[in-house]
Amino acid sequence: MRTEGNVARKKAASKKKYGPKASKSVEREMHEFKRGKLKSGRSGKTVKSRKQAIAIGLSEARAEGAKVPAKKSSSKKSSKKSSSKSSSKKKSTSRKKSTGRKKSSKKP
């Protein structure tokens, strides 16, 4: 019975994954997100997802040198999953609008 208590104590004394600087960065980004002012990096579009806002905050904290775990590397399995999702959805094809006339091939 004593070993169970010791295991619980060891888990409680484990290191934190994120430092206080990372926490502040995420907090700042979430504040901007809630106000609707948080923009995506490349495209400049407004961020609409809470998870995206957190990811942006962690990314900026990482750049500042805060204690943040490394990004999860993208594996081939995850790329296969994303490609299968996109192939299962119906893709809309853009076609030119017809003028109403049918092209007939005239033979001389």
C-alpha positions in Angstrom: 0.0 0.0 0.0 2.9 2.4 0.7 4.2 2.0 -2.9 0.9 3.4 -4.3 1.3 6.6 -2.3 4.8 7.0 -3.4 3.9 6.7 -7.1 1.2 9.3 -6.7 3.7 11.7 -5.1 6.3 11.2 -7.8 3.7 12.1 -10.5 2.8 15.3 -8.7 6.4 16.3 -8.5 7.1 15.9 -12.2 8.4 18.8 -14.3 6.1 21.3 -16.0 5.8 21.0 -19.8 5.3 24.8 -20.4 7.1 27.7 -18.8 5.4 30.9 -17.5 6.6 32.8 -20.6 4.8 30.4 -22.9 1.7 30.7 -20.7 1.8 34.5 -21.1 2.2 34.2 -24.9 -0.8 31.9 -25.3 -2.8 34.2 -23.0 -2.0 37.2 -25.1 -2.9 35.4 -28.4 -6.2 34.2 -26.9 -7.0 37.7 -25.9 -6.5 38.9 -29.5 -8.5 35.9 -30.7 -11.5 36.7 -28.5 -11.4 40.3 -29.8 -11.3 39.1 -33.4 -8.0 40.7 -34.1 -5.7 37.6 -34.3 -4.5 37.1 -37.9 -2.8 34.1 -39.4 0.8 34.4 -40.3 1.1 33.8 -44.0 -2.4 34.5 -45.4 -3.3 37.2 -43.0 -6.8 35.8 -42.6 -8.6 36.2 -39.2 -8.1 33.1 -37.0 -11.5 31.4 -36.2 -10.3 28.4 -34.3 -9.4 28.3 -30.6 -6.8 25.6 -31.3 -5.2 27.7 -34.0 -4.9 30.6 -31.5 -3.2 28.4 -29.0 -0.8 27.0 -31.7 0.1 30.6 -32.7 0.8 31.5 -29.1 3.0 28.5 -28.6 4.9 29.1 -31.8 5.7 32.7 -30.8 6.8 31.5 -27.4 9.0 28.9 -29.0 10.6 31.7 -31.1 11.2 33.8 -28.0 13.0 30.9 -26.4 10.4 30.0 -23.8 10.1 26.5 -22.4 7.8 24.8 -24.8 7.9 21.1 -26.0 9.0 20.7 -29.6 6.4 20.5 -32.3 5.2 17.0 -33.2 6.8 16.0 -36.4 4.4 15.2 -39.2 4.6 11.6 -40.1 3.6 9.8 -43.3 0.6 8.3 -41.5 -0.9 11.7 -40.8 -0.4 12.8 -44.4 -2.1 9.7 -45.7 -5.1 10.4 -43.4 -5.5 13.9 -44.6 -5.2 12.9 -48.3 -7.9 10.2 -47.8 -10.2 12.7 -46.2 -9.8 15.1 -49.1 -10.4 12.3 -51.7 -13.6 11.1 -50.0 -15.1 14.6 -50.2 -16.8 15.6 -53.4 -14.7 18.1 -55.3 -16.4 20.8 -57.2 -15.1 21.2 -60.7 -15.1 24.6 -62.3 -16.6 24.4 -65.8 -17.1 27.1 -68.4 -20.7 28.1 -68.8 -22.2 27.0 -72.1 -23.8 29.6 -74.4 -26.7 27.3 -75.1 -25.5 26.3 -78.6 -24.3 22.9 -79.3 -21.2 22.6 -81.5 -21.9 20.5 -84.5 -19.2 19.0 -86.6 -20.0 19.7 -90.3 -18.8 17.2 -92.8 -18.1 18.5 -96.3 
